[in-house]
Amino acid sequence: MKTLSLKKFAFRVVAATSLVGAPYELSAAGSKKLCEVTLTASQLQSLMRQYVPKGSNGRAPAAAFFEVDSNGAVIRSLYTLNANAAQAVASTQKIVSAYAAYRNGGLSNIVTWSSEDRFYDSEGSSAVIRSTKKNPTIGQSVRAHEYLWTLLTHSSNGAALALSRSIDSGSTRAFVASMNDLSYDLIGRETSSFNSYFQNPAGLTDNADRYEFGDAGKAQRSTADNMARLTARIMGDSGFRSTMKKYGLTQYDGGVVTKGGSTQAAGKTLVAFIPLAGCKTKAVAYAVFGEGTEAAWTKIKQLHSQVVKELGY
C-alpha cells in the first residue's frame, strides 16, 4: 500500500485502552486523490488474518469497516467479519458514555469524586485530572469535562461513573437509560441488526450485580457492526467533534478518534473514526474484537496503524 509520508508517526498506549498519535504532515509527492477511500475488502481481510486471527473466549474474531460521510452515515461497507455476533465490548462503549454526557449537557456541571468512583477505578485505570495531572481525592469537585478527558485517554472506570452523575438528575441509572436511548436513536433505524444494550457507563461485566444500572434481564452487549456505526454517528456530530478537539481528545490534525478496551469477557477491542487526510466529507469507521492477550493488543494496534497510514496520515 502506497502511503503519504508522516512526521513523528508514533503511537503510545495509555492504560492499555487508548491510542494517541502525534501530529502529521502531508507530503505533496505521491499524495492520493482527496476524498477517495482506497481500502479494499481484500486488503482488510488480509490485515485481519495477519493481525486479528482469533477471537476471545471461544469466539471467532469480529470486525466491521465502513466508509461514512461527514455526518457518520454509512456510504458503503468495506469489510465485515462476524459483524453481527453479540458480545461484551469493554471500554469501547465509553465513547457512547462520552456522547451521552455531551448530549445531556453535563460537561460543564460540577461532579464530586466519591468512594464508589474510587472502587470503580480499582477495577480499571485510575482517573487523572487533566488540569492538575493528579488523581482526584474523595470529596473533590471538578468540572465534568475533566472526567471526559480521563475517561477517553486513561479509560478510567471511575471517571465513567462520575461522569454518569453529571446530568441534571445525577442518576447513573438515568444516564445508562440515556446511553441506550441514544444508541437506538443513532443507528436503530439504519440497520436491521441492532443488538446493543449497555448496563453501565464503563464497560465492566465481571461482578455483574455491582455493575448493573439497567434492565437486569438484558445482557450488556453490542456487535462490531453496531459499534462501528455508533462511533461513526457520534463523531459525525460536528458539535461533539469540536468538543473532543477542545479537550485534546482527537489525534492528528484530521480528527482521528480511537478507543480501545479490554476485559476477560470482551477480550481486546478497538473502535476508530478516521477522516480521510485532507478531506472533510468522508471517513472510515471501524470496530475490531480479538482475543484477550497482550500480544493480541499489540497486533490490533499494528492493524490500526496500517489503516491510518492507508487513509493518508
The 8 nearest C-alpha neighbors of each residue, nearest first, counted from 0:
[[1, 2, 309, 308, 305, 42, 38, 37],
 [2, 0, 3, 309, 29, 308, 31, 30],
 [3, 1, 309, 308, 311, 0, 4, 30],
 [4, 2, 311, 30, 26, 312, 25, 5],
 [3, 5, 26, 25, 2, 6, 312, 24],
 [4, 6, 23, 8, 24, 312, 7, 3],
 [5, 7, 23, 8, 24, 4, 22, 21],
 [8, 6, 9, 21, 5, 23, 22, 24],
 [9, 7, 6, 5, 21, 23, 20, 10],
 [10, 8, 20, 7, 21, 11, 19, 6],
 [11, 9, 20, 19, 18, 12, 8, 21],
 [10, 12, 19, 18, 13, 9, 20, 17],
 [13, 11, 18, 15, 17, 14, 10, 16],
 [12, 14, 17, 15, 153, 16, 152, 11],
 [13, 15, 153, 16, 124, 12, 154, 17],
 [16, 14, 13, 12, 17, 259, 260, 261],
 [15, 17, 259, 260, 14, 13, 154, 258],
 [18, 16, 13, 258, 259, 152, 12, 15],
 [19, 17, 12, 11, 257, 10, 20, 13],
 [18, 20, 10, 11, 250, 17, 21, 12],
 [19, 21, 10, 250, 9, 251, 18, 22],
 [20, 22, 251, 8, 9, 7, 23, 250],
 [23, 21, 251, 252, 20, 24, 7, 250],
 [24, 22, 6, 5, 251, 312, 21, 25],
 [25, 23, 5, 6, 26, 22, 4, 312],
 [26, 24, 4, 3, 27, 23, 5, 312],
 [25, 27, 28, 4, 3, 24, 30, 29],
 [28, 26, 30, 29, 25, 3, 4, 31],
 [29, 27, 26, 30, 3, 4, 25, 31],
 [28, 30, 27, 31, 3, 26, 2, 1],
 [31, 29, 28, 27, 3, 26, 32, 2],
 [32, 30, 33, 29, 311, 35, 3, 2],
 [31, 33, 35, 34, 30, 36, 37, 29],
 [32, 34, 35, 278, 31, 277, 275, 276],
 [35, 33, 278, 281, 275, 32, 36, 280],
 [34, 36, 33, 32, 37, 31, 275, 281],
 [37, 35, 38, 34, 310, 66, 275, 283],
 [36, 38, 35, 39, 309, 310, 31, 32],
 [37, 39, 36, 42, 40, 309, 43, 77],
 [40, 38, 42, 41, 37, 43, 77, 78],
 [39, 41, 78, 43, 42, 77, 44, 38],
 [40, 42, 44, 39, 43, 45, 78, 38],
 [43, 41, 45, 39, 44, 40, 46, 38],
 [44, 42, 46, 40, 45, 41, 47, 39],
 [43, 45, 41, 47, 42, 46, 40, 48],
 [44, 46, 42, 48, 43, 47, 41, 49],
 [47, 45, 43, 49, 44, 48, 50, 42],
 [46, 48, 51, 44, 50, 49, 45, 43],
 [49, 47, 52, 45, 46, 51, 50, 44],
 [50, 48, 46, 47, 45, 51, 52, 298],
 [49, 51, 298, 47, 46, 48, 299, 302],
 [52, 50, 47, 53, 289, 48, 49, 299],
 [51, 53, 48, 50, 47, 49, 60, 54],
 [54, 52, 60, 290, 51, 289, 59, 55],
 [53, 55, 60, 59, 289, 290, 58, 288],
 [54, 56, 290, 266, 58, 57, 291, 289],
 [57, 55, 58, 54, 264, 290, 266, 265],
 [56, 58, 55, 54, 59, 53, 290, 60],
 [59, 57, 54, 55, 56, 60, 53, 290],
 [58, 60, 54, 53, 61, 57, 55, 81],
 [61, 54, 59, 53, 289, 288, 58, 52],
 [62, 60, 81, 80, 288, 82, 287, 223],
 [61, 63, 287, 80, 223, 79, 82, 286],
 [62, 64, 79, 224, 223, 285, 286, 82],
 [65, 63, 285, 78, 77, 284, 79, 76],
 [66, 64, 76, 77, 284, 283, 75, 67],
 [65, 67, 283, 75, 74, 282, 73, 76],
 [68, 66, 73, 74, 72, 282, 71, 281],
 [67, 69, 281, 71, 70, 72, 280, 282],
 [68, 70, 280, 71, 281, 235, 279, 67],
 [71, 69, 235, 68, 72, 236, 232, 67],
 [70, 72, 232, 235, 231, 68, 67, 69],
 [73, 71, 67, 68, 70, 74, 232, 231],
 [72, 74, 67, 75, 66, 65, 71, 68],
 [75, 73, 67, 66, 72, 68, 76, 65],
 [76, 74, 66, 73, 65, 77, 67, 64],
 [75, 77, 65, 78, 64, 66, 74, 73],
 [76, 78, 65, 64, 40, 75, 39, 66],
 [79, 77, 40, 64, 76, 63, 43, 80],
 [80, 78, 63, 62, 82, 64, 81, 77],
 [79, 81, 62, 82, 61, 63, 78, 60],
 [82, 80, 61, 84, 83, 62, 79, 60],
 [81, 83, 223, 224, 80, 62, 61, 79],
 [84, 82, 222, 81, 224, 85, 223, 192],
 [83, 85, 81, 222, 82, 86, 223, 61],
 [86, 84, 222, 221, 220, 83, 194, 87],
 [87, 85, 220, 221, 88, 222, 84, 265],
 [86, 88, 220, 265, 89, 219, 264, 221],
 [87, 89, 265, 91, 86, 268, 221, 90],
 [90, 88, 202, 260, 261, 91, 265, 262],
 [91, 89, 260, 202, 92, 93, 201, 259],
 [90, 92, 259, 93, 260, 258, 89, 88],
 [91, 93, 90, 94, 95, 202, 89, 88],
 [94, 92, 96, 95, 91, 90, 201, 97],
 [93, 95, 97, 92, 96, 91, 98, 258],
 [94, 96, 98, 93, 92, 97, 99, 178],
 [97, 95, 93, 99, 94, 98, 200, 100],
 [98, 96, 94, 100, 95, 99, 93, 147],
 [97, 99, 101, 95, 100, 96, 102, 94],
 [98, 100, 96, 102, 101, 97, 178, 103],
 [101, 99, 103, 97, 105, 98, 102, 96],
 [102, 100, 98, 104, 99, 103, 106, 105],
 [103, 101, 99, 104, 100, 98, 105, 239],
 [102, 104, 100, 101, 105, 166, 99, 167],
 [105, 103, 101, 102, 106, 100, 166, 107],
 [104, 106, 166, 165, 100, 108, 103, 107],
 [105, 107, 143, 144, 108, 104, 101, 100],
 [106, 108, 105, 142, 143, 144, 109, 104],
 [109, 107, 105, 106, 142, 143, 165, 110],
 [108, 110, 142, 141, 143, 140, 107, 111],
 [111, 109, 140, 141, 143, 165, 142, 108],
 [110, 112, 140, 139, 138, 113, 141, 109],
 [111, 113, 137, 138, 139, 140, 116, 161],
 [114, 112, 137, 116, 115, 138, 111, 117],
 [113, 115, 117, 116, 137, 118, 112, 138],
 [116, 114, 118, 113, 117, 119, 157, 160],
 [117, 115, 157, 119, 113, 118, 114, 160],
 [116, 118, 120, 114, 115, 119, 157, 121],
 [119, 117, 115, 121, 120, 116, 114, 122],
 [118, 120, 157, 116, 122, 117, 121, 156],
 [119, 121, 157, 117, 123, 122, 125, 156],
 [120, 122, 118, 119, 123, 117, 124, 125],
 [121, 123, 120, 119, 118, 156, 124, 203],
 [124, 122, 120, 121, 156, 155, 125, 119],
 [123, 125, 155, 120, 14, 154, 153, 156],
 [126, 124, 120, 155, 127, 123, 153, 157],
 [125, 127, 155, 149, 134, 158, 157, 128],
 [126, 128, 134, 133, 132, 149, 129, 125],
 [129, 127, 132, 133, 131, 130, 145, 134],
 [128, 130, 132, 131, 145, 127, 148, 149],
 [129, 131, 128, 132, 145, 133, 127, 141],
 [130, 132, 133, 128, 129, 127, 134, 135],
 [133, 131, 129, 128, 127, 130, 134, 135],
 [134, 132, 127, 131, 128, 135, 129, 126],
 [133, 135, 127, 126, 128, 136, 132, 125],
 [136, 134, 139, 133, 128, 112, 137, 127],
 [137, 135, 139, 138, 134, 112, 113, 117],
 [138, 136, 113, 112, 139, 114, 135, 111],
 [137, 139, 112, 111, 113, 136, 140, 135],
 [140, 138, 111, 136, 112, 137, 135, 141],
 [141, 139, 111, 110, 109, 112, 138, 142],
 [140, 142, 109, 110, 143, 111, 139, 145],
 [143, 141, 109, 144, 108, 107, 145, 110],
 [142, 144, 106, 146, 145, 108, 107, 110],
 [143, 145, 147, 106, 146, 142, 148, 107],
 [146, 144, 143, 148, 147, 128, 142, 129],
 [147, 145, 158, 149, 144, 143, 148, 150],
 [148, 146, 144, 150, 145, 149, 97, 151],
 [147, 149, 145, 146, 150, 151, 152, 144],
 [148, 150, 153, 152, 146, 151, 147, 126],
 [151, 149, 154, 155, 147, 148, 158, 146],
 [150, 152, 154, 149, 148, 153, 147, 17],
 [151, 153, 149, 17, 154, 150, 148, 13],
 [154, 152, 149, 155, 14, 13, 151, 150],
 [155, 153, 150, 151, 152, 124, 16, 149],
 [156, 154, 124, 150, 126, 158, 125, 153],
 [155, 157, 159, 120, 201, 158, 119, 123],
 [158, 156, 116, 120, 119, 160, 159, 155],
 [157, 159, 161, 146, 155, 156, 160, 150],
 [160, 158, 156, 162, 157, 201, 200, 161],
 [159, 161, 163, 157, 158, 162, 116, 200],
 [162, 160, 158, 163, 164, 159, 157, 116],
 [161, 163, 159, 165, 164, 160, 158, 143],
 [162, 164, 171, 160, 161, 165, 174, 159],
 [165, 163, 169, 162, 170, 161, 166, 171],
 [166, 164, 105, 162, 163, 169, 108, 110],
 [165, 167, 105, 169, 164, 168, 103, 104],
 [168, 166, 169, 165, 105, 164, 103, 170],
 [167, 169, 170, 166, 173, 164, 165, 174],
 [170, 168, 164, 166, 167, 165, 171, 163],
 [171, 169, 173, 168, 172, 164, 174, 163],
 [172, 170, 174, 163, 173, 164, 175, 169],
 [171, 173, 212, 175, 170, 174, 176, 213],
 [174, 172, 176, 170, 171, 175, 177, 168],
 [173, 175, 171, 177, 172, 176, 163, 170],
 [174, 176, 178, 172, 177, 173, 199, 171],
 [177, 175, 173, 179, 174, 178, 180, 172],
 [176, 178, 180, 174, 175, 179, 181, 173],
 [179, 177, 175, 181, 176, 180, 99, 182],
 [178, 180, 182, 176, 177, 181, 196, 197],
 [179, 181, 177, 183, 182, 178, 184, 176],
 [182, 180, 184, 178, 179, 183, 177, 185],
 [183, 181, 179, 185, 180, 184, 178, 186],
 [182, 184, 187, 180, 185, 181, 186, 179],
 [183, 185, 181, 182, 187, 186, 180, 188],
 [184, 186, 182, 183, 181, 187, 232, 229],
 [187, 185, 189, 183, 188, 184, 182, 190],
 [188, 186, 183, 193, 189, 184, 190, 185],
 [187, 189, 186, 190, 191, 184, 183, 185],
 [188, 190, 186, 187, 191, 185, 193, 72],
 [191, 189, 192, 188, 193, 187, 186, 225],
 [190, 192, 193, 189, 188, 187, 194, 186],
 [191, 193, 190, 194, 83, 225, 224, 187],
 [194, 192, 187, 191, 190, 195, 225, 186],
 [193, 195, 221, 192, 222, 196, 85, 225],
 [196, 194, 221, 220, 193, 197, 222, 225],
 [195, 197, 219, 220, 179, 221, 198, 218],
 [196, 198, 219, 199, 179, 220, 195, 175],
 [199, 197, 213, 211, 212, 219, 175, 196],
 [198, 200, 201, 197, 212, 175, 211, 210],
 [199, 201, 159, 96, 202, 93, 160, 175],
 [202, 200, 156, 159, 203, 199, 93, 90],
 [203, 201, 89, 90, 92, 200, 199, 204],
 [204, 202, 201, 205, 89, 210, 199, 262],
 [203, 205, 207, 202, 206, 264, 210, 219],
 [206, 204, 207, 203, 264, 210, 263, 262],
 [207, 205, 208, 209, 204, 210, 203, 211],
 [206, 208, 210, 205, 209, 204, 211, 203],
 [209, 207, 211, 210, 206, 215, 205, 212],
 [208, 210, 207, 211, 206, 212, 205, 204],
 [209, 211, 207, 208, 199, 212, 203, 206],
 [212, 210, 198, 208, 213, 209, 199, 207],
 [213, 211, 172, 198, 199, 210, 175, 171],
 [214, 212, 198, 211, 215, 172, 175, 176],
 [213, 215, 216, 217, 212, 198, 211, 218],
 [216, 214, 217, 213, 211, 218, 212, 198],
 [215, 217, 214, 218, 213, 219, 211, 198],
 [218, 216, 215, 214, 219, 196, 213, 198],
 [217, 219, 220, 216, 196, 215, 198, 197],
 [220, 218, 197, 196, 198, 87, 217, 204],
 [221, 219, 87, 86, 196, 195, 85, 218],
 [220, 222, 195, 85, 86, 194, 225, 87],
 [223, 221, 85, 225, 224, 83, 84, 226],
 [222, 224, 82, 286, 226, 62, 63, 225],
 [225, 223, 82, 63, 222, 227, 226, 83],
 [226, 224, 228, 222, 227, 223, 229, 221],
 [225, 227, 229, 223, 228, 224, 230, 222],
 [226, 228, 285, 286, 230, 224, 225, 229],
 [229, 227, 231, 225, 226, 230, 232, 224],
 [230, 228, 226, 232, 231, 227, 225, 233],
 [231, 229, 233, 227, 228, 232, 226, 234],
 [230, 232, 71, 228, 234, 229, 233, 284],
 [233, 231, 71, 235, 229, 234, 230, 228],
 [232, 234, 230, 235, 231, 236, 229, 98],
 [233, 235, 236, 231, 232, 240, 230, 71],
 [234, 236, 70, 71, 232, 233, 69, 231],
 [235, 237, 234, 239, 238, 233, 240, 70],
 [238, 236, 240, 239, 235, 241, 234, 70],
 [239, 237, 241, 240, 236, 242, 243, 235],
 [238, 240, 242, 241, 236, 237, 243, 234],
 [241, 239, 237, 243, 242, 238, 234, 244],
 [242, 240, 244, 238, 239, 243, 245, 237],
 [241, 243, 239, 245, 244, 240, 238, 246],
 [244, 242, 248, 240, 241, 246, 245, 249],
 [243, 245, 241, 247, 242, 249, 246, 248],
 [246, 244, 242, 243, 247, 241, 248, 240],
 [245, 247, 243, 244, 248, 242, 148, 144],
 [248, 246, 244, 245, 249, 243, 148, 250],
 [247, 249, 243, 244, 246, 250, 148, 256],
 [248, 250, 254, 256, 244, 255, 247, 243],
 [251, 249, 255, 20, 254, 19, 256, 252],
 [252, 250, 22, 253, 23, 21, 20, 254],
 [251, 253, 254, 22, 250, 23, 255, 249],
 [252, 254, 251, 255, 276, 274, 250, 277],
 [253, 255, 249, 252, 250, 251, 256, 274],
 [254, 256, 273, 250, 249, 272, 253, 251],
 [257, 255, 272, 249, 271, 250, 254, 273],
 [258, 256, 271, 270, 18, 272, 17, 259],
 [259, 257, 17, 270, 91, 269, 271, 16],
 [260, 258, 269, 16, 91, 17, 268, 90],
 [259, 261, 90, 89, 16, 268, 91, 267],
 [260, 262, 267, 266, 89, 268, 265, 90],
 [263, 261, 265, 264, 266, 89, 260, 267],
 [262, 264, 266, 265, 291, 261, 205, 56],
 [263, 265, 262, 266, 87, 204, 56, 205],
 [264, 266, 87, 262, 88, 263, 89, 261],
 [291, 265, 267, 290, 55, 261, 262, 263],
 [268, 266, 261, 291, 289, 290, 260, 288],
 [269, 267, 288, 260, 259, 287, 289, 261],
 [268, 270, 259, 287, 286, 258, 260, 91],
 [269, 271, 286, 258, 285, 257, 91, 259],
 [272, 270, 257, 285, 284, 256, 273, 258],
 [271, 273, 284, 256, 255, 283, 231, 257],
 [272, 274, 255, 283, 282, 284, 271, 275],
 [275, 282, 273, 281, 276, 253, 283, 255],
 [274, 276, 278, 282, 310, 281, 277, 34],
 [277, 275, 311, 278, 253, 274, 312, 310],
 [276, 278, 275, 33, 279, 253, 34, 311],
 [277, 279, 275, 34, 276, 280, 33, 281],
 [280, 278, 281, 69, 277, 274, 275, 34],
 [279, 281, 69, 68, 278, 34, 282, 274],
 [282, 280, 68, 69, 67, 274, 34, 279],
 [281, 283, 274, 275, 67, 273, 66, 68],
 [282, 284, 66, 273, 65, 67, 272, 274],
 [285, 283, 272, 65, 227, 231, 271, 64],
 [284, 286, 64, 227, 63, 271, 270, 65],
 [285, 287, 270, 227, 223, 63, 62, 269],
 [286, 288, 62, 269, 268, 61, 223, 270],
 [289, 287, 268, 61, 60, 267, 62, 54],
 [290, 288, 54, 60, 267, 51, 53, 55],
 [291, 289, 55, 54, 266, 53, 267, 292],
 [266, 290, 292, 267, 55, 289, 295, 263],
 [293, 291, 295, 294, 290, 296, 267, 266],
 [292, 294, 296, 295, 297, 291, 267, 298],
 [293, 295, 297, 292, 296, 298, 291, 299],
 [294, 296, 298, 292, 293, 297, 290, 299],
 [297, 295, 293, 299, 298, 294, 267, 300],
 [296, 298, 294, 300, 295, 299, 301, 293],
 [297, 299, 50, 301, 295, 300, 296, 302],
 [298, 300, 302, 296, 301, 297, 50, 295],
 [301, 299, 303, 297, 298, 302, 304, 296],
 [300, 302, 298, 304, 299, 303, 297, 305],
 [303, 301, 299, 305, 304, 300, 50, 46],
 [302, 304, 300, 306, 301, 305, 307, 299],
 [305, 303, 301, 307, 302, 306, 300, 308],
 [304, 306, 302, 308, 303, 307, 309, 301],
 [305, 307, 309, 303, 308, 304, 310, 302],
 [308, 306, 304, 310, 309, 305, 312, 303],
 [307, 309, 312, 305, 311, 310, 306, 2],
 [308, 310, 306, 307, 311, 2, 305, 0],
 [311, 309, 307, 308, 275, 312, 306, 276],
 [310, 312, 276, 308, 3, 309, 2, 275],
 [311, 308, 307, 5, 23, 310, 276, 3]]
